[in-house]
Every structure is written in C-alpha cells, then in structure tokens.
Amino acid sequence: MTTVTSTTAPPVDSRVLALAHYAARGVLESVLARHGATFEQSVTLRVVAVADGPIGREALVGQVVGSLKTDPALVRETVGQLVAKGLCAAEEDTVRLTDAGREFQAAVTAETAPVSARIWADIPAADLAATGRVLALVTERADAELAALK
C-alpha cells in the first residue's frame, strides 16, 4: 500500500478528487455486486432508508438526481428496480423501505464498515475538517456551474 505524505501529496484538483471518488466507489461496488445491486440502487435506497418514514416519490427522485446528477427518468427506473427486488414498497405517491431493504442495508453496511474504517484510519481530524470544508465549497460551486449550463 502506498502512503502519501504531505511532501508527496499532489495538489488537489478535479482529477485527484475523481481518483479518490472512484477508488472508494469501486470498493462499494464490489460489495454491492455480491448482493446483486448497483451503485445507483444503493444511493437511492439510502435516501429511502434515512427518511423518517415513507418518502414522496418525487422528493426521492429529486434528492437522487441532486446527488448523482443524472436523469430523473433513470432514477424512476431505479426506484422501480428496488420495488421489483422487494427492497422498497411503492404506495401511491410514496416509497418506503421494506424489511428486506433494511436487511440489505445492514448487510452492505456490515461489509463496508471495516473497509471504510481502514481507509479513513489515522487521518487527523483537522485534515478531515479542512477536506470537508473544501469539498463542500467545490460541490456548491460545481452545482452552480451545472445549473448555469442548463
């Protein structure tokens, strides 16, 4: 394993951010594949799982579109896939997590938690706080630029 020190760390730019994102996403996707799920399904299911009860279908679509910057039709299709798998239930204009969805979330979390702990281990709190502030600002600015392009 290669350790990057402060003297060898590359300056942060979109490429460095993308490499970190795809490395972490690759870990998650390998776990999801073992459970027959996709990254998009996982993101969508998480929004349902953290909702305080059933969530409005269009609110769910809006949150996932905002997170993944994808087409609303694709998110609606993903919701349909989750319902077909029995991980969510659709009731009129709402979507709720099923017991199978809770079990899926628990299994994926149990598998990814030790890996995540190793990935984030020993990173100083001050570095994490600074990174969080920078990434929040980058997200805000990128969202504004994306909105201006539409």
N, C-alpha and C positions, 0 to 999 in steps of 0.2 A: 504494500500500500504506500502511495506517495503522500507525504505530508507537505503542505505548502506553508512556508513561514512568511512572516511579514516582509522579509527581504526578497523573497522569490515570488510573492503574490502578484499576479497580473493586475493592472488597473481594471476596475470594474467597468464593463461596457455591456452592450446587448448580447454579445457572443458569450461572455463569461456567465451572464445571467441565464442564457439559454442552456449552456452546458450543465449548469447546476440543476436547472429545472428538469431537463431530460434525463439526467443521471438519477435523480430522485424518482421521477415518474417511471423510469424503467424498473426500479425496484418494486414500486407499487403494481405496475402492470404485470410483472412476473407472478406476483401473488394473486392478482385478480384472475389471470389466465387459469390458474389451478382451480379457481372457483367458477369458471365459465362466464366471467364478466369482463366488461370493457372499462376503460378509464372514464368514458362519458357516463356510463351507467353508475359507476362509483360516485362521481361528483353529484349526479342527480339524486341518487339515493341518500347521500349525506345531507343534502338540503332538506329532504323529507324527514330524515332521522332526527335532525336537530330542531325541527319545527315543534312548537308546543301544540301537538295535536295535528289534525288534518290541515293541509295547506292548500290554498286555492291553486288550481291547475295553472292559471296564467301567471300567478305570482311565482310559482315554482319555475315555470318556463323563463320568466324574466330574470330570476336570480341566476339560473344556469347560463343563460345567454350572456349575462353580465360577467360571469366568471370565465367562461370558455370562449367568449367572443365568436359564437357560432350562430347558425341559422335557427330561428325558433322552430321551424318545421322539423329539423333534426332532433331538437330537444323533445318535441312532442312525440316523435318516433321512439326516442329513448324511454320516455315515460311509458309508452305502450309496451316496450320490451320488458320493463320492470314489472308491469302488471301481468304480462304473459308468463313471466317467470315466477309469479306469486310473491315477489318481494315487496310490492306495493299493491294497494287496492284503490281503484278509482270509484268515487261515489259522487255522481252528478258533476259538480264543478270543483271537487276537491280530490286530493290524493293523500293517502295515509300509509304509514309503514305497517306491514304485516308482521306476525311473529317470525315468519321465515326471513323477512327483511332484517329484523333485529338480530336473528341468529347469524345471518350473513355478515352484517356489520361487526358483530362481536368476533367472528372467526377471522375476518380480514384484519381487524384491529389487533387481535392477539398475535397474528403472524407478523404484522409490520412493526409493532411496538418495539421489539428488541432490536430490529434493524435500525429503526429511527433513533433509538437510544444510542446505538453505536455511531451513527452518522453525526449526531449532534453533541456527542460526549466531549467534554473538556473544552468547548468553545466558551470563552469568557463571556459573562453576562453583558458586559459593556459592549463587546463586539456584536452580540446578538441584538442588543438595543439599537446600536447605530445602524446595523444592517436593516433592521425592521423599519427604521425611520426613512432610510434611503429607498428601500423597496416600495414603501407606501407612497413616497413622492414620485418615483418612477411610474408606478401604477396610475396615480392621479393624472400625471402629465400625458402618459400614453393613452389613457381613456379619453382625455380632452382632444388629443390629436385624432384619435379614431372617430370621435363624434364629429369633428370638423370635416373629416373626409367623406362623411355620409351625406 
